[in-house]
Amino acid sequence: MARTTIENNVIAYLDNDDSPDITNPIHSTEIAKAYGFDGPLVGGVTVWGWATDTIMEALGEGWLDQGWAEYLFRQPTYPGDSLTVKAVLNEDVPLASWSVEMINKSGDVCVTGTVGLGKAEWLQELKLPGSMGASSEPENKGPLTLENAEIGKDWLAAELGFSEEESTEFIAKKQHTDNPLFLGGNGIAHPSWTAGWAEKLLRHNFEIPSSMHTKSRVQHHARIPIGTSVIGGAHLIDAYERKAHHFANYDVLLADNEGNRLAQLRHWTIFKIATMEERAKLAD
């Protein structure tokens, strides 16, 4: 009988220096505590990346070629947390899929998601950038604000070669996997590397003091082998305030330099995190 439940365990780790001088200092003890958190927040795409082996147990390697994921961060994950990654087959739905939860030792569900093979039902909702001509990072970037957010506009595209050096550094720092699919000169990009492009493009276009990834949709179109030049473009869907946080919602397309689609994402992030004082005002 085929398995309908899969469980694995992982111990959470911080994938960056615990310093306020990093690109996104909410992942440091000093800044995270200043915002009222118990400790440094582990990056969202890193946390979701730990579910990769469980997902592939459920769906096979084909998920990396033509597969999708939708996931939501419900609670912070801190270094040292013991997480259970649980996947359960959804048997009573038209398209076969699996529900995924990442649960800490206290029983808090930190991440919920759904994954499946083929094309996601929401794929046609994703907007394609009108321009994929990669540009250098602007020298005088300004901040993203609710006032200057140009809803419906494309952001500047960026290009990065997925080299063996890039892959090796990513696995050493971000995803400590021993899965041979992602290792060596014949390796392919880890899905966490793919998902990380959304925040990369945010910072390619704007100065962002700290951000918090809250939700994602990801459609994989093809594996990304070593030697691929990846171009990423983004299209802003919305920018809004919620519970004193400022959110951006935008779509991302990743393609190779021949125009072949590699992945599409819809990404939600808090680009201005509310301070404790701002949150307290809402509670008054």
Secondary structure, 3 states (H helix, E strand, C coil): CCCCEEEEEEECCCCCCCCCCCCCHHHCHHHHHHCCCCCCCCCHHHHHHCCHHHHHHHHCHHHHCCEEEEEEECCCCCCCCEEEEEEEEECCCCCCEEEEEEECCCCCEEEEEEEEECCCCCHHHCCCCCCCCECCCCCCCCECCCCCCCCCCECCEEEEEECHHHHHHHHHHCCCCCCHHHCCCCCECCHHHHHCHHHHHHHHHCECCCCEEEEEEEEECCCCECCEEEEEEEEEEEEEEECCEEEEEEEEEEEECCCCEEEEEEEEEEEECCCHHHHHHHHC
